[in-house]
Amino acid sequence: MAHPARRYDYWLGGKDNFPADQASGDAVAAAFPTVRTAAIEDRRFMVRAVRFLTEQAGIRQFLDIGTGIPTSLSLHEVAQSIAPETRIVYVDNDPIVLVHARALLTSSPQGATAYLDANLRDPDKILKHPDLHATLDLSQPVALMVVAVLHFMVDDDRPYEAVSRLVGAMPPGSYLVATHATNDFMSPETAASVNAADAATRVSFQFRSRNEFARFLDGLEVLPPGIVSVADWRADDEPQPRPSAAETAVYGAVARIPS
């Protein structure tokens, strides 16, 4: 069966995927031909957000949920290249992801990384995990990363409650970094074709509108430029022209958890 993390790896040009992931990826690409652009820009957004948080916001702790197959640049590579003492906890529920993570994601000597076998659908398991508390100090600010994962939770999975539970456990001065696929720029026919491709390959998936994505940020201080296409978030130094919002079909935002 296709798995979102391995399918994402396939779109990024990785090698840690199987025929089922490739077939699912190709089915989505047939419906939405720029899906690989979307995956690449989502990853570039993550890199820029981590650089900003490390360089300018002084964040030294990251909780990354839905890590996916390790690929360069990984979150810890970006953060620890700026501040070697940064500590990162990666969370995923795919055993293959965890095997690769433990083999390939090595921390700087000054910092630390840990890898939890857990799922965003069960935030309490994440928050109670001893390895989380052995790695991160939850009395100090943390960047909570939910990048390219929320759209794999349908409404029945209670994604808003999960994010709210995690945000509520972070100390003031922490940040939420989030991205989400949207059909705001698609024709109904294209969106239906993407949904059909996911359903046919048994990948749980749900588009959300800008307003629906904004609900994840309720009560937080959304940083400029606000909720935008991942290709446009603080992307002045990226190759120009940027892909259009329709080509990426993914919103991104960084928000501060207020005091």
Accessible surface in RSA format (square Angstrom, percent):
REM  Atomic radii and reference values for relative SASA: ProtOr
REM  Chains: A
REM  Algorithm: Lee & Richards
REM  Probe-radius: 1.40
REM  Slices: 20
REM RES _ NUM      All-atoms   Total-Side   Main-Chain    Non-polar    All polar
REM                ABS   REL    ABS   REL    ABS   REL    ABS   REL    ABS   REL
RES MET A   1   139.09  72.0  86.43  57.2  52.66 125.4  85.30  72.5  53.79  71.3
RES ALA A   2     5.45   5.0   0.58   0.9   4.87  11.1   0.58   0.8   4.87  12.9
RES HIS A   3    39.21  21.4  39.00  27.1   0.21   0.5  33.55  34.6   5.66   6.6
RES PRO A   4    32.23  23.5  30.16  27.5   2.07   7.5  30.50  25.2   1.72  10.7
RES ALA A   5    10.82  10.0   4.08   6.3   6.74  15.3   9.84  13.9   0.99   2.6
RES ARG A   6    25.64  10.8  25.64  13.1   0.00   0.0   0.23   0.3  25.41  15.4
RES ARG A   7     4.10   1.7   4.10   2.1   0.00   0.0   0.00   0.0   4.10   2.5
RES TYR A   8    37.98  17.7  37.86  21.5   0.12   0.3  36.58  27.5   1.40   1.7
RES ASP A   9     7.11   5.0   4.92   4.9   2.19   5.2   2.42   5.7   4.69   4.7
RES TYR A  10    49.49  23.1  45.22  25.7   4.27  11.1  27.82  20.9  21.67  26.7
RES TRP A  11    23.04   9.2  17.61   8.5   5.43  12.7  17.61   9.4   5.43   8.8
RES LEU A  12    45.60  25.4  15.05  10.8  30.55  76.8  16.22  11.4  29.38  79.1
RES GLY A  13    62.97  77.7   0.00   N/A  62.97  77.7  35.20  96.6  27.78  62.2
RES GLY A  14    30.67  37.8   0.00   N/A  30.67  37.8  18.99  52.1  11.68  26.2
RES LYS A  15   194.50  94.9 164.84 101.1  29.65  70.6 112.71 101.5  81.78  87.1
RES ASP A  16    43.80  30.7  35.41  35.2   8.39  19.8   8.67  20.4  35.13  35.0
RES ASN A  17    17.62  12.1   4.60   4.4  13.02  31.3   0.00   0.0  17.62  17.0
RES PHE A  18    99.30  49.7  99.20  61.4   0.11   0.3  99.30  60.2   0.00   0.0
RES PRO A  19   103.70  75.6  99.24  90.5   4.46  16.2 100.83  83.2   2.87  17.9
RES ALA A  20    41.04  37.7  28.86  44.5  12.18  27.7  37.29  52.5   3.75   9.9
RES ASP A  21     0.11   0.1   0.11   0.1   0.00   0.0   0.01   0.0   0.10   0.1
RES GLN A  22    62.45  34.9  62.45  45.6   0.00   0.0   9.05  19.3  53.40  40.5
RES ALA A  23    58.82  54.1  46.52  71.8  12.30  28.0  53.47  75.3   5.35  14.2
RES SER A  24     0.00   0.0   0.00   0.0   0.00   0.0   0.00   0.0   0.00   0.0
RES GLY A  25     0.00   0.0   0.00   N/A   0.00   0.0   0.00   0.0   0.00   0.0
RES ASP A  26    68.38  47.9  62.62  62.3   5.76  13.6  28.05  66.0  40.34  40.2
RES ALA A  27    38.13  35.1  24.77  38.2  13.36  30.4  33.61  47.3   4.52  12.0
RES VAL A  28     5.89   3.9   5.89   5.3   0.00   0.0   5.89   5.1   0.00   0.0
RES ALA A  29    14.52  13.3  10.50  16.2   4.02   9.1  10.95  15.4   3.56   9.4
RES ALA A  30    87.30  80.3  49.69  76.7  37.61  85.6  61.73  86.9  25.58  67.8
RES ALA A  31    22.33  20.5   4.43   6.8  17.91  40.7  12.73  17.9   9.60  25.4
RES PHE A  32    20.43  10.2  20.43  12.7   0.00   0.0  20.43  12.4   0.00   0.0
RES PRO A  33   104.31  76.0  83.37  76.0  20.94  76.1  85.12  70.3  19.20 119.3
RES THR A  34    40.82  29.0  38.45  39.0   2.37   5.6  39.18  52.6   1.64   2.5
RES VAL A  35    11.79   7.8  11.79  10.7   0.00   0.0  11.79  10.2   0.00   0.0
RES ARG A  36    88.19  37.0  88.19  45.0   0.00   0.0  44.13  60.3  44.06  26.7
RES THR A  37    44.89  31.9  42.48  43.1   2.41   5.7  13.84  18.6  31.04  46.9
RES ALA A  38     7.26   6.7   6.88  10.6   0.37   0.9   7.17  10.1   0.08   0.2
RES ALA A  39     5.24   4.8   1.17   1.8   4.07   9.3   4.74   6.7   0.50   1.3
RES ILE A  40    68.21  38.8  68.00  50.7   0.21   0.5  68.16  49.1   0.05   0.1
RES GLU A  41     4.79   2.7   4.79   3.6   0.00   0.0   0.05   0.1   4.74   3.9
RES ASP A  42     3.29   2.3   3.29   3.3   0.00   0.0   2.41   5.7   0.88   0.9
RES ARG A  43    38.92  16.3  38.73  19.7   0.19   0.5  15.95  21.8  22.97  13.9
RES ARG A  44    93.07  39.1  92.12  47.0   0.95   2.3  19.28  26.3  73.79  44.7
RES PHE A  45     0.00   0.0   0.00   0.0   0.00   0.0   0.00   0.0   0.00   0.0
RES MET A  46     9.88   5.1   9.88   6.5   0.00   0.0   9.83   8.4   0.05   0.1
RES VAL A  47    14.46   9.5  14.46  13.1   0.00   0.0  14.46  12.6   0.00   0.0
RES ARG A  48    24.93  10.5  20.50  10.5   4.43  10.5  21.97  30.0   2.96   1.8
RES ALA A  49     0.00   0.0   0.00   0.0   0.00   0.0   0.00   0.0   0.00   0.0
RES VAL A  50     0.00   0.0   0.00   0.0   0.00   0.0   0.00   0.0   0.00   0.0
RES ARG A  51   103.75  43.6 103.75  52.9   0.00   0.0  25.23  34.5  78.52  47.6
RES PHE A  52    26.01  13.0  23.17  14.4   2.84   7.4  25.40  15.4   0.62   1.8
RES LEU A  53     0.00   0.0   0.00   0.0   0.00   0.0   0.00   0.0   0.00   0.0
RES THR A  54     0.86   0.6   0.00   0.0   0.86   2.1   0.00   0.0   0.86   1.3
RES GLU A  55   108.31  62.2  73.97  56.0  34.34  81.8  20.82  40.3  87.49  71.4
RES GLN A  56   131.98  73.8  93.68  68.5  38.30  91.2  31.92  67.9 100.07  75.9
RES ALA A  57    33.30  30.6   1.09   1.7  32.21  73.3  11.00  15.5  22.31  59.1
RES GLY A  58    44.79  55.2   0.00   N/A  44.79  55.2  24.13  66.2  20.66  46.3
RES ILE A  59     4.10   2.3   3.33   2.5   0.77   1.9   4.10   3.0   0.00   0.0
RES ARG A  60    82.31  34.6  78.70  40.1   3.61   8.6  35.61  48.7  46.70  28.3
RES GLN A  61    12.70   7.1  12.70   9.3   0.00   0.0  10.21  21.7   2.49   1.9
RES PHE A  62     0.00   0.0   0.00   0.0   0.00   0.0   0.00   0.0   0.00   0.0
RES LEU A  63     0.00   0.0   0.00   0.0   0.00   0.0   0.00   0.0   0.00   0.0
RES ASP A  64    13.92   9.8  13.92  13.9   0.00   0.0   0.00   0.0  13.92  13.9
RES ILE A  65     2.05   1.2   1.90   1.4   0.15   0.4   1.90   1.4   0.15   0.4
RES GLY A  66    24.56  30.3   0.00   N/A  24.56  30.3  10.59  29.1  13.97  31.3
RES THR A  67    17.05  12.1   7.18   7.3   9.87  23.5   7.67  10.3   9.38  14.2
RES GLY A  68     6.58   8.1   0.00   N/A   6.58   8.1   6.53  17.9   0.05   0.1
RES ILE A  69     8.43   4.8   0.81   0.6   7.62  18.4   0.81   0.6   7.62  20.7
RES PRO A  70    17.52  12.8   3.81   3.5  13.70  49.8   6.81   5.6  10.70  66.5
RES THR A  71    40.34  28.7  29.94  30.4  10.40  24.8  15.93  21.4  24.42  36.9
RES SER A  72    90.59  76.6  56.05  74.8  34.55  79.6  40.17  85.5  50.43  70.6
RES LEU A  73    73.15  40.7  67.46  48.3   5.69  14.3  67.46  47.4   5.69  15.3
RES SER A  74     5.93   5.0   5.93   7.9   0.00   0.0   2.40   5.1   3.53   4.9
RES LEU A  75     3.50   2.0   2.46   1.8   1.04   2.6   2.46   1.7   1.04   2.8
RES HIS A  76     9.00   4.9   9.00   6.3   0.00   0.0   3.97   4.1   5.04   5.9
RES GLU A  77    72.56  41.7  61.09  46.2  11.46  27.3  25.16  48.7  47.39  38.7
RES VAL A  78     3.86   2.5   0.48   0.4   3.38   8.1   3.86   3.4   0.00   0.0
RES ALA A  79     0.00   0.0   0.00   0.0   0.00   0.0   0.00   0.0   0.00   0.0
RES GLN A  80    14.13   7.9   8.50   6.2   5.64  13.4   6.28  13.4   7.85   6.0
RES SER A  81    91.39  77.2  47.78  63.8  43.61 100.5  47.79 101.8  43.60  61.1
RES ILE A  82    59.11  33.6  30.55  22.8  28.56  68.8  35.19  25.3  23.93  64.9
RES ALA A  83     3.70   3.4   2.01   3.1   1.69   3.8   3.70   5.2   0.00   0.0
RES PRO A  84    50.49  36.8  50.49  46.0   0.00   0.0  50.49  41.7   0.00   0.0
RES GLU A  85    82.52  47.4  77.80  58.9   4.72  11.2  43.04  83.2  39.49  32.2
RES THR A  86     0.00   0.0   0.00   0.0   0.00   0.0   0.00   0.0   0.00   0.0
RES ARG A  87    82.97  34.8  82.97  42.3   0.00   0.0  25.57  34.9  57.40  34.8
RES ILE A  88     0.00   0.0   0.00   0.0   0.00   0.0   0.00   0.0   0.00   0.0
RES VAL A  89     0.00   0.0   0.00   0.0   0.00   0.0   0.00   0.0   0.00   0.0
RES TYR A  90     4.58   2.1   4.47   2.5   0.11   0.3   4.58   3.4   0.00   0.0
RES VAL A  91     0.61   0.4   0.44   0.4   0.17   0.4   0.58   0.5   0.03   0.1
RES ASP A  92     9.21   6.5   6.26   6.2   2.95   7.0   3.91   9.2   5.30   5.3
RES ASN A  93    67.81  46.8  51.63  49.9  16.18  39.0   9.14  22.0  58.66  56.7
RES ASP A  94     4.11   2.9   3.35   3.3   0.76   1.8   0.76   1.8   3.35   3.3
RES PRO A  95    93.20  67.9  90.78  82.8   2.42   8.8  92.75  76.6   0.45   2.8
RES ILE A  96    50.05  28.5  49.01  36.5   1.04   2.5  50.05  36.0   0.00   0.0
RES VAL A  97     0.64   0.4   0.64   0.6   0.00   0.0   0.64   0.6   0.00   0.0
RES LEU A  98     9.93   5.5   9.93   7.1   0.00   0.0   9.93   7.0   0.00   0.0
RES VAL A  99    99.88  65.7  95.47  86.4   4.41  10.6  98.17  85.3   1.71   4.6
RES HIS A 100    45.28  24.7  44.75  31.1   0.52   1.3  26.32  27.1  18.95  22.1
RES ALA A 101     1.41   1.3   1.41   2.2   0.00   0.0   1.41   2.0   0.00   0.0
RES ARG A 102   134.29  56.4 111.71  56.9  22.57  53.7  50.56  69.1  83.73  50.7
RES ALA A 103    72.08  66.3  40.05  61.8  32.04  72.9  50.17  70.6  21.92  58.1
RES LEU A 104   103.62  57.7  80.73  57.8  22.89  57.5  83.13  58.4  20.49  55.1
RES LEU A 105     6.83   3.8   5.16   3.7   1.66   4.2   5.16   3.6   1.66   4.5
RES THR A 106    97.05  69.0  85.55  86.7  11.50  27.4  59.72  80.2  37.33  56.4
RES SER A 107    37.90  32.0  12.11  16.2  25.79  59.4  12.27  26.1  25.63  35.9
RES SER A 108    23.77  20.1  13.77  18.4  10.00  23.0  19.70  41.9   4.07   5.7
RES PRO A 109   135.84  99.0  95.92  87.4  39.92 145.1 109.16  90.1  26.68 165.8
RES GLN A 110   111.52  62.4  85.79  62.7  25.73  61.3  47.30 100.7  64.22  48.7
RES GLY A 111    12.85  15.9   0.00   N/A  12.85  15.9   0.00   0.0  12.85  28.8
RES ALA A 112    21.69  19.9  18.41  28.4   3.27   7.4  21.69  30.5   0.00   0.0
RES THR A 113    27.54  19.6   4.62   4.7  22.92  54.6   0.00   0.0  27.54  41.6
RES ALA A 114    13.75  12.6  10.25  15.8   3.50   8.0  13.75  19.4   0.00   0.0
RES TYR A 115    33.68  15.7  26.12  14.9   7.56  19.7  21.72  16.3  11.96  14.7
RES LEU A 116     0.55   0.3   0.00   0.0   0.55   1.4   0.55   0.4   0.00   0.0
RES ASP A 117    71.55  50.1  67.87  67.5   3.68   8.7  18.32  43.1  53.23  53.1
RES ALA A 118     4.06   3.7   0.00   0.0   4.06   9.2   3.27   4.6   0.79   2.1
RES ASN A 119    37.66  26.0  33.83  32.7   3.83   9.2  18.37  44.2  19.30  18.7
RES LEU A 120     5.66   3.2   2.83   2.0   2.83   7.1   2.83   2.0   2.83   7.6
RES ARG A 121    99.23  41.7  75.20  38.3  24.03  57.2  38.54  52.7  60.69  36.8
RES ASP A 122    64.56  45.2  62.70  62.4   1.86   4.4  21.38  50.3  43.19  43.1
RES PRO A 123    18.73  13.7  18.73  17.1   0.00   0.0  18.73  15.5   0.00   0.0
RES ASP A 124    53.08  37.2  53.01  52.8   0.07   0.2  11.30  26.6  41.78  41.7
RES LYS A 125   103.29  50.4  93.35  57.3   9.94  23.7  58.79  52.9  44.50  47.4
RES ILE A 126     0.00   0.0   0.00   0.0   0.00   0.0   0.00   0.0   0.00   0.0
RES LEU A 127    12.04   6.7   7.81   5.6   4.23  10.6   7.81   5.5   4.23  11.4
RES LYS A 128   151.10  73.7 129.92  79.7  21.18  50.4  83.61  75.3  67.49  71.9
RES HIS A 129    40.99  22.4  37.52  26.1   3.47   8.9  20.13  20.7  20.86  24.3
RES PRO A 130    97.94  71.4  88.10  80.3   9.84  35.8  95.10  78.5   2.85  17.7
RES ASP A 131    64.39  45.1  63.88  63.6   0.51   1.2   6.08  14.3  58.31  58.2
RES LEU A 132     0.00   0.0   0.00   0.0   0.00   0.0   0.00   0.0   0.00   0.0
RES HIS A 133    98.74  54.0  76.89  53.4  21.85  55.9  55.10  56.8  43.64  50.8
RES ALA A 134    79.76  73.3  44.47  68.6  35.30  80.3  55.86  78.7  23.91  63.3
RES THR A 135    13.61   9.7   9.54   9.7   4.07   9.7   2.00   2.7  11.61  17.5
RES LEU A 136     5.62   3.1   0.00   0.0   5.62  14.1   1.72   1.2   3.90  10.5
RES ASP A 137    71.74  50.3  64.74  64.4   7.01  16.6  32.73  77.0  39.02  38.9
RES LEU A 138    39.81  22.2  24.61  17.6  15.20  38.2  25.66  18.0  14.15  38.1
RES SER A 139    80.11  67.7  52.64  70.2  27.47  63.3  50.57 107.7  29.54  41.4
RES GLN A 140    95.39  53.3  95.39  69.7   0.00   0.0  26.30  56.0  69.09  52.4
RES PRO A 141    49.20  35.9  46.49  42.4   2.71   9.8  46.49  38.4   2.71  16.8
RES VAL A 142     0.00   0.0   0.00   0.0   0.00   0.0   0.00   0.0   0.00   0.0
RES ALA A 143     0.00   0.0   0.00   0.0   0.00   0.0   0.00   0.0   0.00   0.0
RES LEU A 144     0.14   0.1   0.14   0.1   0.00   0.0   0.14   0.1   0.00   0.0
RES MET A 145     0.00   0.0   0.00   0.0   0.00   0.0   0.00   0.0   0.00   0.0
RES VAL A 146     0.13   0.1   0.13   0.1   0.00   0.0   0.13   0.1   0.00   0.0
RES VAL A 147    16.26  10.7  11.05  10.0   5.20  12.5  11.05   9.6   5.20  14.1
RES ALA A 148    19.62  18.0  10.49  16.2   9.13  20.8  10.49  14.8   9.13  24.2
RES VAL A 149    21.38  14.1  21.31  19.3   0.07   0.2  21.38  18.6   0.00   0.0
RES LEU A 150     0.09   0.0   0.09   0.1   0.00   0.0   0.09   0.1   0.00   0.0
RES HIS A 151    12.91   7.1  12.91   9.0   0.00   0.0   4.59   4.7   8.32   9.7
RES PHE A 152    29.24  14.6  29.24  18.1   0.00   0.0  29.24  17.7   0.00   0.0
RES MET A 153     1.87   1.0   1.87   1.2   0.00   0.0   1.87   1.6   0.00   0.0
RES VAL A 154    46.46  30.6  46.46  42.1   0.00   0.0  46.46  40.4   0.00   0.0
RES ASP A 155    82.35  57.7  70.51  70.2  11.84  28.0  32.20  75.8  50.15  50.0
RES ASP A 156   133.04  93.2 106.84 106.3  26.20  61.9  31.12  73.2 101.92 101.6
RES ASP A 157    38.69  27.1  25.39  25.3  13.31  31.5   5.87  13.8  32.82  32.7
RES ARG A 158   150.46  63.2 147.69  75.3   2.78   6.6  50.21  68.6 100.25  60.8
RES PRO A 159     1.49   1.1   1.49   1.4   0.00   0.0   1.49   1.2   0.00   0.0
RES TYR A 160    36.07  16.8  31.75  18.1   4.32  11.2  31.08  23.4   5.00   6.2
RES GLU A 161    88.02  50.5  80.59  61.0   7.43  17.7  45.08  87.2  42.94  35.1
RES ALA A 162     4.90   4.5   2.56   4.0   2.34   5.3   4.36   6.1   0.55   1.4
RES VAL A 163     2.33   1.5   2.32   2.1   0.01   0.0   2.33   2.0   0.00   0.0
RES SER A 164    73.05  61.7  62.01  82.8  11.03  25.4  29.32  62.4  43.73  61.3
RES ARG A 165   104.59  43.9  96.70  49.3   7.89  18.8  43.86  59.9  60.73  36.8
RES LEU A 166     0.05   0.0   0.05   0.0   0.00   0.0   0.05   0.0   0.00   0.0
RES VAL A 167    19.40  12.8  18.41  16.7   1.00   2.4  18.41  16.0   1.00   2.7
RES GLY A 168    65.53  80.8   0.00   N/A  65.53  80.8  35.16  96.5  30.37  68.0
RES ALA A 169    31.59  29.0  10.05  15.5  21.53  49.0  20.67  29.1  10.92  28.9
RES MET A 170    10.60   5.5   0.00   0.0  10.60  25.2   0.89   0.8   9.71  12.9
RES PRO A 171    16.22  11.8   9.42   8.6   6.80  24.7  16.02  13.2   0.20   1.2
RES PRO A 172    80.40  58.6  68.95  62.9  11.45  41.6  69.31  57.2  11.10  69.0
RES GLY A 173    10.66  13.1   0.00   N/A  10.66  13.1   7.05  19.3   3.61   8.1
RES SER A 174     0.00   0.0   0.00   0.0   0.00   0.0   0.00   0.0   0.00   0.0
RES TYR A 175    20.86   9.7  20.86  11.9   0.00   0.0   1.70   1.3  19.15  23.6
RES LEU A 176     0.14   0.1   0.14   0.1   0.00   0.0   0.14   0.1   0.00   0.0
RES VAL A 177     0.00   0.0   0.00   0.0   0.00   0.0   0.00   0.0   0.00   0.0
RES ALA A 178     0.00   0.0   0.00   0.0   0.00   0.0   0.00   0.0   0.00   0.0
RES THR A 179     0.00   0.0   0.00   0.0   0.00   0.0   0.00   0.0   0.00   0.0
RES HIS A 180     0.39   0.2   0.39   0.3   0.00   0.0   0.39   0.4   0.00   0.0
RES ALA A 181    10.69   9.8  10.65  16.4   0.04   0.1  10.65  15.0   0.04   0.1
RES THR A 182     0.10   0.1   0.10   0.1   0.00   0.0   0.10   0.1   0.00   0.0
RES ASN A 183    55.56  38.3  48.20  46.6   7.36  17.7   1.00   2.4  54.56  52.7
RES ASP A 184    63.69  44.6  28.31  28.2  35.38  83.7  18.11  42.6  45.58  45.5
RES PHE A 185    89.11  44.6  58.47  36.2  30.64  79.7  66.80  40.5  22.31  63.9
RES MET A 186    29.26  15.2   6.10   4.0  23.17  55.2  11.96  10.2  17.30  22.9
RES SER A 187    51.40  43.4  37.82  50.5  13.58  31.3  39.00  83.0  12.41  17.4
RES PRO A 188   107.20  78.1  94.44  86.1  12.76  46.4 102.80  84.9   4.40  27.3
RES GLU A 189   123.38  70.8 117.18  88.7   6.20  14.8  71.79 138.9  51.59  42.1
RES THR A 190    37.97  27.0  33.99  34.5   3.98   9.5  11.54  15.5  26.42  39.9
RES ALA A 191     8.48   7.8   8.48  13.1   0.00   0.0   8.48  11.9   0.00   0.0
RES ALA A 192    58.94  54.2  49.29  76.1   9.65  22.0  54.49  76.7   4.45  11.8
RES SER A 193    52.33  44.2  43.65  58.3   8.68  20.0  18.24  38.8  34.09  47.8
RES VAL A 194     5.38   3.5   5.38   4.9   0.00   0.0   5.38   4.7   0.00   0.0
RES ASN A 195    63.90  44.1  58.49  56.5   5.41  13.0  26.25  63.2  37.65  36.4
RES ALA A 196    60.80  55.9  49.39  76.2  11.41  26.0  56.89  80.1   3.91  10.4
RES ALA A 197    11.77  10.8   4.97   7.7   6.81  15.5  11.43  16.1   0.35   0.9
RES ASP A 198     3.72   2.6   3.72   3.7   0.00   0.0   2.73   6.4   0.99   1.0
RES ALA A 199    72.63  66.8  50.45  77.9  22.18  50.5  58.31  82.1  14.33  37.9
RES ALA A 200    85.31  78.4  45.43  70.1  39.88  90.7  57.90  81.5  27.41  72.6
RES THR A 201    32.04  22.8  23.60  23.9   8.44  20.1  30.65  41.2   1.39   2.1
RES ARG A 202   169.74  71.3 148.15  75.5  21.60  51.4  62.06  84.8 107.68  65.3
RES VAL A 203     8.11   5.3   0.00   0.0   8.11  19.5   2.76   2.4   5.35  14.5
RES SER A 204    50.40  42.6  34.39  45.9  16.01  36.9  40.80  86.9   9.60  13.4
RES PHE A 205    33.46  16.7  13.81   8.6  19.65  51.1  13.81   8.4  19.65  56.2
RES GLN A 206    44.20  24.7  41.81  30.6   2.39   5.7  20.27  43.1  23.93  18.2
RES PHE A 207    20.20  10.1   9.05   5.6  11.15  29.0   9.05   5.5  11.15  31.9
RES ARG A 208     3.12   1.3   1.66   0.8   1.46   3.5   1.52   2.1   1.60   1.0
RES SER A 209    35.48  30.0  34.65  46.2   0.83   1.9  29.01  61.8   6.47   9.1
RES ARG A 210   103.60  43.5 103.32  52.7   0.27   0.6  35.33  48.3  68.27  41.4
RES ASN A 211   116.49  80.3 110.43 106.7   6.06  14.6  27.79  66.9  88.71  85.7
RES GLU A 212    72.96  41.9  72.45  54.8   0.51   1.2  20.70  40.0  52.26  42.7
RES PHE A 213     0.17   0.1   0.17   0.1   0.00   0.0   0.17   0.1   0.00   0.0
RES ALA A 214    28.26  26.0  25.95  40.0   2.31   5.3  25.95  36.5   2.31   6.1
RES ARG A 215   131.90  55.4 121.60  62.0  10.30  24.5  37.59  51.4  94.30  57.2
RES PHE A 216    10.44   5.2   0.18   0.1  10.26  26.7   3.30   2.0   7.14  20.4
RES LEU A 217     6.09   3.4   2.78   2.0   3.31   8.3   3.11   2.2   2.97   8.0
RES ASP A 218   105.67  74.0  82.42  82.0  23.25  55.0  35.30  83.1  70.37  70.2
RES GLY A 219    69.12  85.2   0.00   N/A  69.12  85.2  43.24 118.7  25.88  58.0
RES LEU A 220    27.21  15.2   8.59   6.1  18.62  46.8   9.11   6.4  18.10  48.7
RES GLU A 221    86.68  49.8  79.75  60.3   6.94  16.5  44.54  86.1  42.14  34.4
RES VAL A 222    58.84  38.7  30.94  28.0  27.90  67.2  30.95  26.9  27.89  75.7
RES LEU A 223    24.04  13.4  22.74  16.3   1.29   3.3  24.04  16.9   0.00   0.0
RES PRO A 224    97.00  70.7  91.84  83.7   5.15  18.7  96.69  79.8   0.31   1.9
RES PRO A 225    64.83  47.3  37.53  34.2  27.31  99.3  47.08  38.9  17.75 110.3
RES GLY A 226    17.86  22.0   0.00   N/A  17.86  22.0  17.61  48.3   0.25   0.6
RES ILE A 227    18.59  10.6   9.86   7.3   8.73  21.0   9.86   7.1   8.73  23.7
RES VAL A 228    34.60  22.8  30.02  27.2   4.58  11.0  34.60  30.1   0.00   0.0
RES SER A 229     7.94   6.7   2.24   3.0   5.70  13.1   2.90   6.2   5.03   7.1
RES VAL A 230     0.00   0.0   0.00   0.0   0.00   0.0   0.00   0.0   0.00   0.0
RES ALA A 231     0.00   0.0   0.00   0.0   0.00   0.0   0.00   0.0   0.00   0.0
RES ASP A 232    68.18  47.8  53.06  52.8  15.12  35.8  19.24  45.3  48.94  48.8
RES TRP A 233     0.67   0.3   0.67   0.3   0.00   0.0   0.67   0.4   0.00   0.0
RES ARG A 234    90.85  38.1  65.26  33.3  25.60  60.9  45.84  62.6  45.01  27.3
RES ALA A 235     6.07   5.6   2.59   4.0   3.48   7.9   3.99   5.6   2.07   5.5
RES ASP A 236   133.84  93.8 112.58 112.1  21.26  50.3  33.29  78.3 100.55 100.3
RES ASP A 237   149.90 105.0 114.46 113.9  35.44  83.8  41.25  97.1 108.65 108.4
RES GLU A 238    30.32  17.4  25.03  18.9   5.29  12.6   4.89   9.5  25.43  20.8
RES PRO A 239    88.44  64.5  75.42  68.7  13.02  47.3  87.47  72.2   0.97   6.0
RES GLN A 240   111.36  62.3  77.37  56.5  33.99  80.9  55.38 117.9  55.98  42.5
RES PRO A 241   127.77  93.1 109.98 100.3  17.79  64.7 113.23  93.5  14.55  90.4
RES ARG A 242    42.42  17.8  21.51  11.0  20.91  49.8  18.12  24.8  24.30  14.7
RES PRO A 243    26.32  19.2  17.87  16.3   8.45  30.7  24.05  19.9   2.27  14.1
RES SER A 244    53.72  45.4  43.37  57.9  10.34  23.8  48.82 104.0   4.89   6.9
RES ALA A 245    28.61  26.3  23.56  36.4   5.05  11.5  23.56  33.2   5.05  13.4
RES ALA A 246    48.44  44.5  41.85  64.6   6.59  15.0  42.16  59.4   6.27  16.6
RES GLU A 247    70.76  40.6  69.48  52.6   1.29   3.1  18.77  36.3  51.99  42.4
RES THR A 248     0.48   0.3   0.08   0.1   0.40   1.0   0.00   0.0   0.48   0.7
RES ALA A 249     2.62   2.4   2.24   3.5   0.38   0.9   2.26   3.2   0.36   1.0
RES VAL A 250    12.59   8.3  10.82   9.8   1.77   4.3  11.06   9.6   1.53   4.2
RES TYR A 251    14.62   6.8  14.62   8.3   0.00   0.0   8.27   6.2   6.35   7.8
RES GLY A 252     0.00   0.0   0.00   N/A   0.00   0.0   0.00   0.0   0.00   0.0
RES ALA A 253     0.00   0.0   0.00   0.0   0.00   0.0   0.00   0.0   0.00   0.0
RES VAL A 254     0.00   0.0   0.00   0.0   0.00   0.0   0.00   0.0   0.00   0.0
RES ALA A 255     0.00   0.0   0.00   0.0   0.00   0.0   0.00   0.0   0.00   0.0
RES ARG A 256    74.68  31.4  74.68  38.1   0.00   0.0  16.57  22.6  58.12  35.2
RES ILE A 257    14.15   8.1  14.15  10.5   0.00   0.0  14.15  10.2   0.00   0.0
RES PRO A 258    44.11  32.2  35.87  32.7   8.24  30.0  35.87  29.6   8.24  51.2
RES SER A 259   123.39 104.3  64.33  85.9  59.06 136.0  66.19 141.0  57.20  80.1
END  Absolute sums over single chains surface
CHAIN  1 A    10805.1       8457.8       2347.3       6058.5       4746.6
END  Absolute sums over all chains
TOTAL         10805.1       8457.8       2347.3       6058.5       4746.6
